[in-house]
Amino acid sequence: MALNKNHSEGGGVIVNNTESILMSYDHVELTFSDMRNVPEAFKGTKKGTVYLTPYRVIFLSKAKDAMQSFMMPFYLMKDCEIKQPVFGANYIKGTVKAEAGGGWEGSASYKLTFMSGGAIEFGQRMLQVASQASRGEAPSGAYGYSYMPSGAQFYPGPPMMDGAMGYMQPPPPPYPGPMEPPAEAKAREAAASAYYNPGNPHNVYMPTNQPPPPPYYPPEDKKTQ
């Protein structure tokens, strides 16, 4: 989990070049608990937008807070649950560990409360994508940026080296094969060469724009020389 690594100066979200935004929801509140020596950036309630990519969850704060962005890769998350309380908004909770160089240390419990709905849809998709990522599969929508939340600013990050974040990069798209020549080129090629019609075996069709072959002269008899 990394602190303040996935936002731009203009307030946009930053993801790796190998990833895409699969889903996002606004009006989400993020809180933390069960931490030792709680850093200032983790105190209080954070309000903003949550994003789902093929390999991680990213929270982007809307306020000028000490925590501007917070990233949780799937391989550092555990005990994720979707909760539907009788009173109050649905939320997702779990625990996450810090990664080396992530801006903080230890582990924490997190709670993502979806004030305008979407916790169930986001949570179910997150669990599905996390399961696919653990098997090295590329989730649907992982290539290109097929989904862009309205009004959001998006900035692709630098390419990530294999294994640098503990996951496999998705394979490249399948090779489409050699390009077929255009129909006009095929027609010109056919017109420039003779062809044989099996339905009319006594005729060979030759192109009319080629000169006839030179006349045949038999070699002279050496005895007459």
Legacy VTK file of the C-alpha trace (Angstrom):
# vtk DataFile Version 3.0
C-alpha trace
ASCII
DATASET POLYDATA
POINTS 225 float
0.000 0.000 0.000
1.410 3.383 -0.978
0.622 6.885 0.261
0.458 9.898 -2.087
1.930 8.067 -5.102
-1.053 8.053 -7.478
-2.212 11.646 -7.918
-1.122 14.533 -10.104
-0.655 18.166 -9.135
-3.884 18.941 -10.949
-5.849 16.457 -8.871
-6.033 13.604 -11.403
-5.463 9.933 -10.750
-2.255 8.270 -12.006
-2.105 4.602 -12.999
0.542 2.473 -14.703
0.686 2.255 -18.503
-0.148 -1.459 -18.294
-3.426 -0.816 -16.449
-6.847 0.685 -17.053
-9.665 2.164 -14.983
-12.298 -0.569 -14.751
-14.709 1.181 -12.388
-14.957 4.256 -10.170
-17.365 5.789 -7.657
-17.584 9.293 -6.213
-18.747 10.310 -2.729
-16.756 7.615 -0.947
-15.400 7.997 2.591
-12.192 6.260 3.715
-11.240 5.675 7.361
-8.459 3.681 9.041
-8.147 1.868 12.356
-5.992 -0.704 14.170
-2.754 1.175 13.512
0.257 1.723 15.751
1.565 5.264 15.927
-1.077 6.540 13.523
0.501 8.978 11.018
-1.202 12.331 10.590
-2.228 11.462 7.030
-4.289 8.485 8.291
-6.320 10.399 10.888
-9.928 11.370 10.338
-12.316 10.672 7.480
-11.144 11.104 3.900
-13.709 11.997 1.224
-13.161 11.420 -2.461
-13.310 8.936 -5.338
-12.327 5.275 -5.414
-10.949 3.634 -8.579
-10.579 -0.029 -9.510
-7.814 -1.207 -11.878
-6.864 -4.768 -12.852
-4.329 -4.930 -9.983
-5.239 -2.413 -7.277
-7.675 -0.036 -5.600
-6.845 3.686 -5.625
-8.511 6.321 -3.453
-8.221 9.953 -4.525
-9.051 12.612 -1.942
-11.122 15.638 -2.944
-9.889 17.853 -0.103
-6.488 19.433 0.487
-5.608 16.736 2.973
-2.304 15.225 4.064
-3.524 12.112 2.233
-4.084 13.065 -1.405
-4.074 9.506 -2.758
-3.919 6.035 -1.321
-3.176 2.870 -3.317
-3.860 -0.727 -2.219
-2.516 -3.530 -4.469
-4.500 -6.734 -4.222
-1.569 -8.833 -3.026
-1.305 -6.685 0.132
-5.046 -6.783 0.913
-6.853 -9.475 2.909
-10.092 -10.177 4.791
-12.116 -8.023 2.394
-15.846 -7.963 3.136
-18.901 -6.153 1.788
-21.177 -4.950 4.586
-24.845 -3.919 4.348
-25.866 -2.382 7.673
-29.515 -1.819 8.519
-28.803 1.849 9.151
-26.249 3.748 7.146
-24.531 3.309 3.800
-23.014 0.054 2.589
-19.256 -0.262 2.931
-16.238 -2.445 2.177
-13.743 -3.267 4.883
-10.523 -5.257 5.199
-6.874 -5.013 6.153
-3.887 -3.893 4.146
-0.133 -3.983 4.638
2.364 -1.282 3.777
4.808 -1.935 0.962
8.481 -1.024 0.933
8.906 2.656 0.120
5.168 3.232 0.305
5.313 6.221 2.638
4.197 4.428 5.800
4.862 1.225 7.758
2.939 -1.626 9.328
-0.654 -2.584 8.585
-4.094 -1.077 9.030
-7.779 -1.844 8.821
-9.621 0.227 6.233
-13.259 1.046 5.603
-14.631 2.397 2.318
-18.159 3.772 2.786
-20.131 4.426 -0.402
-22.368 7.352 0.565
-24.172 7.414 -2.814
-24.307 3.649 -3.356
-22.165 1.239 -5.354
-20.451 -0.709 -2.558
-21.888 -4.060 -3.642
-21.077 -3.556 -7.341
-17.586 -2.261 -6.622
-16.855 -4.945 -4.017
-18.019 -7.838 -6.182
-16.019 -6.602 -9.171
-12.964 -6.030 -6.965
-13.065 -9.592 -5.598
-13.487 -11.004 -9.119
-10.600 -8.976 -10.552
-8.347 -9.767 -7.582
-8.975 -13.489 -8.086
-8.094 -13.224 -11.785
-4.932 -11.241 -11.011
-3.782 -13.879 -8.511
-3.978 -16.480 -11.316
-2.069 -14.278 -13.759
-5.138 -13.644 -15.925
-5.931 -10.319 -17.574
-9.401 -9.140 -16.532
-11.830 -7.997 -19.186
-11.233 -4.368 -19.992
-7.581 -4.579 -18.972
-6.299 -3.383 -22.348
-6.663 0.271 -23.259
-8.697 2.703 -21.246
-12.156 1.363 -21.972
-13.836 3.155 -19.075
-13.280 6.755 -18.094
-15.368 8.271 -15.296
-17.117 11.455 -16.366
-15.194 14.579 -15.430
-12.161 12.688 -14.148
-8.614 13.560 -15.075
-6.499 10.582 -16.042
-2.719 10.389 -16.293
-0.899 7.200 -17.371
2.135 6.530 -15.237
5.547 5.214 -16.295
5.747 1.553 -17.394
6.296 -0.890 -14.531
8.982 -3.548 -14.642
7.901 -7.185 -14.322
7.549 -8.215 -10.712
8.167 -4.695 -9.393
4.760 -4.633 -7.725
4.442 -8.345 -7.129
2.154 -9.159 -10.046
2.378 -10.229 -13.652
1.912 -7.720 -16.418
-0.882 -8.689 -18.805
0.202 -10.322 -22.071
0.151 -8.215 -25.222
-2.899 -8.373 -27.474
-2.943 -11.309 -29.926
-1.089 -10.884 -33.220
-3.702 -10.328 -35.948
-1.626 -12.029 -38.655
-0.189 -10.652 -41.914
-2.158 -7.962 -43.643
-4.113 -9.062 -46.715
-3.385 -7.097 -49.914
-6.242 -4.860 -51.029
-8.727 -6.147 -53.580
-7.482 -3.741 -56.250
-3.944 -5.090 -55.932
-5.264 -8.636 -56.333
-7.189 -7.612 -59.453
-4.142 -5.974 -61.002
-2.079 -9.056 -60.224
-4.634 -11.324 -61.899
-4.857 -9.070 -64.946
-1.085 -9.053 -65.362
-0.758 -12.833 -65.640
-2.261 -15.549 -67.834
-4.697 -18.032 -66.423
-6.244 -21.326 -67.445
-9.985 -21.936 -67.404
-10.716 -25.629 -66.747
-14.206 -25.134 -68.191
-12.647 -24.209 -71.551
-9.454 -26.293 -71.741
-8.686 -25.377 -75.370
-7.999 -21.721 -74.680
-5.439 -19.991 -72.522
-6.282 -16.415 -71.647
-3.428 -13.939 -71.968
-3.394 -10.253 -70.995
-3.886 -7.964 -73.982
-1.479 -5.262 -72.841
1.641 -7.408 -73.178
3.657 -7.720 -76.433
3.707 -11.132 -78.170
6.709 -13.380 -77.606
9.577 -13.195 -80.153
9.414 -15.631 -83.124
11.115 -18.953 -82.764
14.118 -19.681 -85.023
15.501 -23.252 -85.014
19.275 -23.474 -84.643
21.237 -23.920 -87.861
22.640 -27.330 -88.665
26.321 -27.366 -87.786
27.017 -29.561 -90.860
25.952 -26.745 -93.186
28.496 -24.338 -91.705
LINES 1 226
225 0 1 2 3 4 5 6 7 8 9 10 11 12 13 14 15 16 17 18 19 20 21 22 23 24 25 26 27 28 29 30 31 32 33 34 35 36 37 38 39 40 41 42 43 44 45 46 47 48 49 50 51 52 53 54 55 56 57 58 59 60 61 62 63 64 65 66 67 68 69 70 71 72 73 74 75 76 77 78 79 80 81 82 83 84 85 86 87 88 89 90 91 92 93 94 95 96 97 98 99 100 101 102 103 104 105 106 107 108 109 110 111 112 113 114 115 116 117 118 119 120 121 122 123 124 125 126 127 128 129 130 131 132 133 134 135 136 137 138 139 140 141 142 143 144 145 146 147 148 149 150 151 152 153 154 155 156 157 158 159 160 161 162 163 164 165 166 167 168 169 170 171 172 173 174 175 176 177 178 179 180 181 182 183 184 185 186 187 188 189 190 191 192 193 194 195 196 197 198 199 200 201 202 203 204 205 206 207 208 209 210 211 212 213 214 215 216 217 218 219 220 221 222 223 224
